[in-house]
Amino acid sequence: MVGKLGLIISFLLLFQAGNSTKTILFYGDSLTAGLGLTTEEAFPALVEKKFKQQGKPCKVINAGLSGETSAGGLSRLEWVLRQPVDVFVLELGANDGLRGLPIEQTQKNLQAIIDKVKAKYPKVKIVIAGMMVPPNMGPDYTSKFRKIFPELAKKNNATLIPFLLQDVAGNEKLNQADGIHPNVEGHKIVAENVYKVIQPLL
């Protein structure tokens, strides 16, 4: 009897442990994909590693696609949401900004992505990565672009990463030759930025 009881308790503990593993989906462009690096060197994998080191195992899905726009992200979303997600990190819009696409359309696409994620998984926690565009886009455009992300976060009661590339953007030592994409050391800093924001959610 004792042996059976012990077996049942062990099974329940294993079941609870399995249920405690959260799934974090990083949905973005080349920054999330880790352009120029291996998937293991990109910040999503580094965030997963940090959680495991803290005794909080989680499953991280890197759904980054280089060159992705908000419109492209909206069109491929259904395929990505085939499995349950606990935390959805939205990192899109930068390519819209670099191409000078209409602010209103970018914001509309990002909102549509959030709406679809919430409809599919009502209990999901949304995290929005704030982005900026170079000043050569003009002061009016750059200002309006920057406001997209905090406005979306406020409207959707989502968690905001104020600026994904904080302490990395503009630093030659932390970026690749193109001056846009972080190198290995840059991704480590981005991972730290992201981890600090997501950690309380788990």
C-alpha contacts under 8 A as a table, 3 or more apart, distances in Angstrom:
res1	aa1	res2	aa2	distance
1	M	4	K	5.14
1	M	5	L	6.19
2	V	5	L	5.02
2	V	6	G	6.12
3	G	6	G	5.14
3	G	7	L	6.22
4	K	7	L	4.99
4	K	8	I	6.20
5	L	8	I	5.09
5	L	9	I	6.18
6	G	9	I	5.11
6	G	10	S	6.12
7	L	10	S	5.11
7	L	11	F	6.16
8	I	11	F	5.06
8	I	12	L	6.22
9	I	12	L	5.10
9	I	13	L	6.18
10	S	13	L	5.12
10	S	14	L	6.18
11	F	14	L	5.12
11	F	15	F	6.08
12	L	15	F	4.94
12	L	16	Q	6.09
13	L	16	Q	5.11
13	L	17	A	6.08
14	L	17	A	5.00
14	L	18	G	6.11
15	F	18	G	5.11
15	F	19	N	6.24
16	Q	19	N	5.01
16	Q	20	S	6.13
17	A	20	S	5.10
17	A	21	T	6.82
18	G	21	T	5.74
19	N	22	K	7.72
21	T	56	K	7.70
21	T	57	P	5.86
21	T	58	C	4.97
21	T	59	K	6.86
22	K	57	P	7.49
22	K	58	C	4.85
22	K	59	K	6.09
22	K	85	V	7.71
22	K	86	D	5.89
22	K	87	V	7.72
22	K	202	L	7.47
23	T	58	C	5.83
23	T	59	K	4.63
23	T	60	V	5.84
23	T	61	I	7.45
23	T	84	P	7.47
23	T	85	V	5.27
23	T	86	D	5.22
23	T	87	V	6.42
24	I	58	C	7.22
24	I	59	K	6.14
24	I	60	V	4.83
24	I	61	I	6.22
24	I	85	V	6.28
24	I	86	D	6.02
24	I	87	V	4.67
24	I	88	F	5.96
24	I	89	V	7.34
25	L	60	V	5.94
25	L	61	I	4.78
25	L	62	N	6.34
25	L	63	A	6.91
25	L	85	V	6.55
25	L	86	D	7.94
25	L	87	V	6.23
25	L	88	F	4.96
25	L	89	V	6.03
26	F	32	T	6.92
26	F	44	P	6.82
26	F	60	V	7.46
26	F	61	I	6.11
26	F	62	N	5.18
26	F	63	A	5.65
26	F	64	G	6.81
26	F	88	F	6.26
26	F	89	V	4.79
26	F	90	L	6.45
26	F	91	E	7.30
27	Y	32	T	7.23
27	Y	62	N	6.83
27	Y	63	A	4.89
27	Y	64	G	5.43
27	Y	73	G	8.00
27	Y	88	F	7.26
27	Y	89	V	5.93
27	Y	90	L	5.16
27	Y	91	E	5.85
27	Y	92	L	7.42
28	G	31	L	7.11
28	G	32	T	5.39
28	G	33	A	7.26
28	G	63	A	6.46
28	G	64	G	4.41
28	G	65	L	6.34
28	G	68	E	7.13
28	G	73	G	7.57
28	G	90	L	6.17
28	G	91	E	4.36
28	G	92	L	5.00
29	D	32	T	5.57
29	D	33	A	6.19
29	D	64	G	4.81
29	D	65	L	4.59
29	D	66	S	4.82
29	D	67	G	5.95
29	D	68	E	4.93
29	D	69	T	7.36
29	D	91	E	6.88
29	D	92	L	6.16
29	D	95	N	7.96
30	S	33	A	4.74
30	S	34	G	5.76
30	S	35	L	5.26
30	S	64	G	6.18
30	S	65	L	5.59
30	S	66	S	3.81
30	S	67	G	6.21
30	S	68	E	7.38
30	S	181	H	7.85
31	L	34	G	5.30
31	L	35	L	6.55
31	L	64	G	7.42
31	L	66	S	7.59
31	L	181	H	6.48
31	L	182	P	7.65
32	T	42	A	6.83
32	T	43	F	6.92
32	T	44	P	6.85
32	T	62	N	7.00
32	T	63	A	7.53
32	T	64	G	4.86
32	T	65	L	7.51
32	T	91	E	7.26
33	A	39	T	6.91
33	A	42	A	6.71
33	A	62	N	6.68
33	A	63	A	7.03
33	A	64	G	4.18
33	A	65	L	5.71
33	A	66	S	6.50
34	G	37	L	5.40
34	G	38	T	6.77
34	G	39	T	6.31
34	G	41	E	7.22
34	G	42	A	4.63
34	G	43	F	7.37
34	G	64	G	7.92
34	G	181	H	7.98
35	L	38	T	7.91
35	L	66	S	6.88
35	L	181	H	7.04
36	G	183	N	7.79
37	L	41	E	6.05
37	L	42	A	6.67
37	L	183	N	7.44
37	L	184	V	7.22
38	T	41	E	5.25
38	T	42	A	6.64
39	T	42	A	5.29
39	T	45	A	6.95
40	E	45	A	5.39
40	E	46	L	7.12
41	E	45	A	6.77
41	E	46	L	6.84
41	E	184	V	6.26
41	E	187	H	7.23
42	A	45	A	5.90
42	A	46	L	6.61
42	A	184	V	7.50
42	A	187	H	5.94
43	F	46	L	4.88
43	F	47	V	6.06
43	F	187	H	5.13
43	F	188	K	6.38
43	F	190	V	6.25
43	F	191	A	4.65
44	P	47	V	5.11
44	P	48	E	6.39
44	P	60	V	6.82
44	P	61	I	7.73
44	P	62	N	6.35
44	P	191	A	6.85
45	A	48	E	5.07
45	A	49	K	6.27
45	A	60	V	6.91
45	A	62	N	7.75
46	L	49	K	4.96
46	L	50	K	6.25
46	L	188	K	7.03
46	L	191	A	5.98
47	V	50	K	5.08
47	V	51	F	6.40
47	V	191	A	5.46
47	V	192	E	7.37
47	V	194	V	7.34
47	V	195	Y	5.80
48	E	51	F	5.24
48	E	52	K	6.36
48	E	57	P	7.62
48	E	58	C	6.45
48	E	59	K	7.04
48	E	60	V	5.99
49	K	52	K	5.17
49	K	53	Q	6.20
50	K	53	Q	5.09
50	K	54	Q	6.37
50	K	195	Y	7.60
51	F	54	Q	5.10
51	F	55	G	6.43
51	F	56	K	5.02
51	F	57	P	5.90
51	F	58	C	6.85
51	F	199	Q	7.87
52	K	55	G	5.02
52	K	56	K	5.14
52	K	57	P	4.63
52	K	58	C	7.06
53	Q	56	K	7.33
63	A	80	V	7.39
65	L	68	E	5.63
67	G	95	N	6.66
68	E	72	G	5.77
68	E	73	G	6.41
68	E	92	L	7.44
68	E	95	N	6.76
69	T	72	G	5.07
69	T	73	G	6.10
69	T	92	L	6.48
69	T	93	G	6.00
69	T	94	A	7.48
69	T	95	N	5.49
69	T	96	D	5.64
70	S	73	G	5.00
70	S	74	L	6.21
70	S	92	L	5.74
70	S	93	G	5.47
70	S	96	D	6.86
70	S	106	T	6.01
70	S	109	N	5.68
70	S	110	L	6.12
71	A	74	L	5.15
71	A	75	S	6.37
71	A	106	T	7.50
71	A	109	N	5.91
72	G	75	S	5.16
72	G	76	R	6.51
73	G	76	R	5.52
73	G	77	L	6.06
73	G	92	L	7.56
73	G	113	I	7.64
74	L	77	L	5.36
74	L	109	N	6.48
74	L	110	L	7.55
74	L	112	A	7.15
74	L	113	I	5.59
75	S	78	E	7.56
76	R	79	W	5.86
76	R	80	V	6.86
77	L	80	V	5.19
77	L	81	L	6.32
77	L	113	I	7.30
78	E	81	L	5.33
78	E	82	R	6.90
79	W	82	R	5.86
80	V	83	Q	7.64
81	L	84	P	6.96
81	L	85	V	7.56
81	L	117	V	7.53
81	L	120	K	7.79
84	P	121	Y	7.07
85	V	88	F	6.67
85	V	121	Y	7.09
85	V	124	V	6.44
86	D	123	K	7.27
86	D	124	V	4.85
86	D	125	K	6.21
87	V	124	V	5.60
87	V	125	K	4.73
87	V	126	I	5.97
87	V	127	V	7.23
88	F	117	V	7.98
88	F	124	V	6.86
88	F	125	K	6.18
88	F	126	I	4.99
88	F	127	V	6.03
89	V	126	I	6.10
89	V	127	V	4.58
89	V	128	I	5.88
89	V	129	A	7.12
90	L	126	I	7.45
90	L	127	V	6.11
90	L	128	I	4.97
90	L	129	A	6.06
91	E	128	I	6.46
91	E	129	A	5.10
91	E	130	G	7.61
92	L	95	N	7.54
92	L	110	L	7.62
92	L	129	A	7.74
93	G	96	D	5.06
93	G	97	G	6.34
93	G	106	T	6.53
93	G	110	L	7.84
93	G	131	M	7.40
94	A	97	G	5.12
94	A	98	L	6.27
94	A	131	M	6.30
94	A	132	M	7.11
94	A	133	V	7.00
95	N	98	L	5.00
95	N	99	R	6.17
96	D	99	R	5.28
96	D	100	G	6.16
96	D	101	L	5.22
96	D	102	P	7.94
96	D	106	T	6.76
97	G	100	G	4.91
97	G	101	L	6.06
97	G	103	I	7.92
97	G	132	M	7.91
97	G	133	V	5.96
97	G	145	F	7.10
98	L	101	L	7.84
98	L	133	V	6.44
98	L	134	P	7.80
98	L	137	M	7.83
100	G	137	M	7.20
101	L	105	Q	7.60
101	L	106	T	7.31
102	P	105	Q	5.44
102	P	106	T	6.50
103	I	106	T	5.22
103	I	107	Q	6.24
103	I	141	Y	7.84
103	I	144	K	7.15
103	I	145	F	6.29
103	I	148	I	7.83
104	E	107	Q	5.24
104	E	108	K	6.09
105	Q	108	K	4.97
105	Q	109	N	6.12
106	T	109	N	5.20
106	T	110	L	6.25
107	Q	110	L	5.18
107	Q	111	Q	6.12
107	Q	148	I	6.18
107	Q	152	L	7.76
108	K	111	Q	5.15
108	K	112	A	6.17
109	N	112	A	5.04
109	N	113	I	6.30
110	L	113	I	5.07
110	L	114	I	6.35
111	Q	114	I	5.07
111	Q	115	D	6.12
111	Q	152	L	7.06
112	A	115	D	5.00
112	A	116	K	6.21
113	I	116	K	5.25
113	I	117	V	6.27
114	I	117	V	5.18
114	I	118	K	6.18
114	I	126	I	7.64
115	D	118	K	5.23
115	D	119	A	6.07
116	K	119	A	5.04
116	K	120	K	6.17
117	V	120	K	5.22
117	V	121	Y	6.01
117	V	122	P	7.73
117	V	124	V	7.69
118	K	121	Y	5.07
118	K	122	P	4.71
118	K	123	K	7.33
118	K	124	V	6.50
119	A	122	P	5.74
121	Y	124	V	5.54
125	K	158	A	7.02
125	K	159	T	7.95
125	K	201	L	7.64
126	I	158	A	5.07
126	I	159	T	6.29
127	V	153	A	7.76
127	V	158	A	5.65
127	V	159	T	4.63
127	V	160	L	5.77
127	V	161	I	7.22
127	V	198	I	7.72
128	I	149	F	6.70
128	I	152	L	7.89
128	I	153	A	6.45
128	I	158	A	6.86
128	I	159	T	6.19
128	I	160	L	4.96
128	I	161	I	6.07
129	A	149	F	7.14
129	A	160	L	6.12
129	A	161	I	4.76
129	A	162	P	6.69
129	A	163	F	6.46
129	A	164	L	5.62
130	G	146	R	7.30
130	G	149	F	5.28
130	G	150	P	7.23
130	G	160	L	6.88
130	G	161	I	5.59
130	G	162	P	4.95
130	G	163	F	4.47
130	G	164	L	5.78
131	M	146	R	6.39
131	M	149	F	7.38
131	M	162	P	7.73
131	M	163	F	5.43
131	M	164	L	6.28
131	M	165	L	7.65
132	M	142	T	6.98
132	M	145	F	6.83
132	M	146	R	5.44
132	M	163	F	7.42
133	V	137	M	7.10
133	V	142	T	5.91
133	V	145	F	7.41
133	V	146	R	7.74
134	P	137	M	6.09
134	P	142	T	7.25
135	P	138	G	5.72
135	P	139	P	6.50
135	P	142	T	6.48
136	N	139	P	7.98
137	M	141	Y	6.25
137	M	142	T	6.27
138	G	141	Y	5.55
138	G	142	T	6.11
139	P	142	T	5.22
139	P	143	S	5.95
140	D	143	S	5.32
140	D	144	K	6.26
141	Y	144	K	5.27
141	Y	145	F	5.94
142	T	145	F	5.07
142	T	146	R	6.17
143	S	146	R	5.35
143	S	147	K	6.58
144	K	147	K	5.25
144	K	148	I	6.73
145	F	148	I	5.46
146	R	149	F	6.55
146	R	150	P	7.95
147	K	150	P	5.78
147	K	151	E	6.10
148	I	151	E	5.41
148	I	152	L	6.21
149	F	152	L	5.13
149	F	153	A	6.15
149	F	160	L	7.54
150	P	153	A	4.97
150	P	154	K	6.09
150	P	160	L	6.65
150	P	162	P	7.48
151	E	154	K	5.20
151	E	155	K	6.10
152	L	155	K	5.13
152	L	156	N	6.07
152	L	158	A	7.69
153	A	156	N	5.37
153	A	157	N	5.71
153	A	158	A	4.53
153	A	159	T	6.12
153	A	160	L	5.89
154	K	157	N	5.20
154	K	158	A	6.48
155	K	158	A	7.73
159	T	197	V	7.61
160	L	197	V	7.72
161	I	164	L	6.12
161	I	193	N	7.75
161	I	194	V	6.91
161	I	197	V	6.57
163	F	166	Q	5.40
164	L	190	V	6.47
164	L	193	N	7.07
164	L	194	V	7.29
165	L	168	V	5.16
165	L	169	A	5.41
165	L	190	V	6.07
166	Q	169	A	6.47
166	Q	190	V	7.30
166	Q	193	N	7.48
167	D	171	N	7.67
167	D	189	I	7.57
168	V	171	N	5.67
168	V	174	L	5.93
168	V	175	N	7.29
168	V	182	P	7.10
168	V	186	G	5.88
168	V	189	I	7.15
168	V	190	V	7.43
169	A	174	L	7.84
169	A	175	N	7.51
169	A	180	I	7.22
169	A	182	P	7.81
170	G	175	N	7.78
170	G	179	G	7.00
170	G	180	I	7.95
171	N	174	L	5.50
171	N	175	N	6.46
172	E	175	N	5.34
172	E	176	Q	7.47
172	E	179	G	6.69
174	L	182	P	5.73
174	L	183	N	5.61
174	L	184	V	7.58
174	L	185	E	5.78
174	L	186	G	4.46
175	N	178	D	7.56
175	N	179	G	5.53
175	N	180	I	6.50
175	N	181	H	5.60
175	N	182	P	4.03
175	N	183	N	4.77
175	N	186	G	6.21
176	Q	179	G	5.65
176	Q	180	I	6.96
176	Q	181	H	5.69
176	Q	182	P	5.77
176	Q	183	N	5.20
177	A	180	I	7.97
178	D	181	H	6.76
179	G	182	P	7.81
182	P	185	E	7.43
182	P	186	G	4.67
182	P	187	H	5.76
183	N	186	G	4.99
183	N	187	H	6.16
184	V	187	H	5.29
184	V	188	K	6.57
185	E	188	K	5.17
185	E	189	I	6.76
186	G	189	I	5.31
186	G	190	V	6.36
187	H	190	V	4.88
187	H	191	A	5.95
188	K	191	A	5.08
188	K	192	E	6.37
189	I	192	E	5.05
189	I	193	N	6.31
190	V	193	N	5.01
190	V	194	V	6.18
191	A	194	V	5.11
191	A	195	Y	5.88
192	E	195	Y	5.07
192	E	196	K	6.23
193	N	196	K	5.60
193	N	197	V	6.83
194	V	197	V	5.34
194	V	198	I	6.24
195	Y	198	I	5.16
195	Y	199	Q	5.60
196	K	199	Q	5.54
196	K	200	P	7.62
197	V	200	P	6.78
197	V	201	L	7.85
198	I	201	L	5.35
198	I	202	L	7.02
199	Q	202	L	5.64
